[in-house]
Amino acid sequence: MSLPMVSILIAARNEEDNIIDLLESIKNLSYPKERTQILIGNDNSTDNTAGVIDTFLDGLSEADRKAFTVLTIEKQVAHLKGKANVLAQLATHATGEYLFFTDADVEVPEHWIEQMIAVLHEKPGNKKAGVATGITLVKNTNWFEACQAIEWLFALKMMKTMTDYKLPSTSMGNNMMVLKEAYWSVGGYEGFGFSIVEDYALYKAIIDKGYDYKQGFDTSVMTVTKPPPNYFEQRKRWVAGGLSTGSALIFPALLQGVALPALLILGFFYWQIPVFVFGLNLLINLVVVYQIFSQLQQLRLFRYIPVYTVYMYVFWFLQLVSYFLPTKLVWKGRKY
């Protein structure tokens, strides 16, 4: 029996410094190139993204080159914006039975396609699975980047636990696969309108349609991403998206954001309270992350747990402050 056709959808805006690593990792995928369609949408880039892509493609063999299609995105459809607008237009060209989504600043693992398809079909239940996600590791060379990496892995573990108990959480647009049938059953991105968190909007529309959701949690489905160059821009987008969609994950995030001022106020009267809470938090982190890091072969991050515990109080408070500042939400050079 022949392998299913798959389509990989990539939205790229001003990614000249990032996209070559993604393209190299896609070139090295083990899935047969004749069964793989790679669609790249150049979203009005003002840098040399187009030139970098062309140079990469010129270096491929004729057989490998056939798998790639580059589209210049110059118009809006259905009042969509940014990445959602690009992906909506790419999806109309997709021939695959499965649609794979990733970002231009990501590197995918060698067996990504096969493993994600396996995740989607593992433990079949009463409902057909329509969307699956893997996990993502943030590249890290210093304490701040390491804290972001740990934060991601913690959040992904929470998502995995919720998924196992059939509780809705979210999906990640940098490592997501959707059954094409499920995508079009909700009308694609055009069917449910624009959201600044387009991955969550697609995930929610599909599960609301009655499809099941799966999440892999091992190195075979672990992509690697660069830390964001504009940390607080990304966080403002996350908070805005979480509040606008009512995602269940926004509530613990908001609690984490107000924890620092609350503990400082309590500590003014009873210094033992913040000391106890921080110590308990550190102990829980040390216990929980050992299992996560062991499973994902990331034990080198273990030494950053004390600073990560501080980071969560300080930076989640700062990102909440940044959200409420009277500034426009800016992402990929566009204001929303």
Sequence and secondary structure as in RCSB ss.txt:
>XXXX:A:sequence
MSLPMVSILIAARNEEDNIIDLLESIKNLSYPKERTQILIGNDNSTDNTAGVIDTFLDGLSEADRKAFTVLTIEK
QVAHLKGKANVLAQLATHATGEYLFFTDADVEVPEHWIEQMIAVLHEKPGNKKAGVATGITLVKNTNWFEACQAI
EWLFALKMMKTMTDYKLPSTSMGNNMMVLKEAYWSVGGYEGFGFSIVEDYALYKAIIDKGYDYKQGFDTSVMTVT
KPPPNYFEQRKRWVAGGLSTGSALIFPALLQGVALPALLILGFFYWQIPVFVFGLNLLINLVVVYQIFSQLQQLR
LFRYIPVYTVYMYVFWFLQLVSYFLPTKLVWKGRKY
>XXXX:A:secstr
     EEEEEEESS TTTHHHHHHHHHT SS GGGEEEEEEE S SSSHHHHHHHHHHTS HHHHTTEEEEE  S
 STT  HHHHHHHHHHTT   SEEEEEETTEE  TTHHHHHHHHHHSS  SS EEEEE EEEE  SSHHHHHHHH
HHHHHHHHHHHHHHTT      TTSEEEEHHHHHHTTHHHHH   SSHHHHHHHHHHHTT EEEE  SGGGEEEE
   SSHHHHHHHHHHHHHHHT TTHHHHHHHHHHHHHHHHHHHH THHHHHHHHHHHHHHHHHHHHHHHHTT GG
GGGGHHHHHHHHHHHHHHHHHHHHSS   EETTEE 
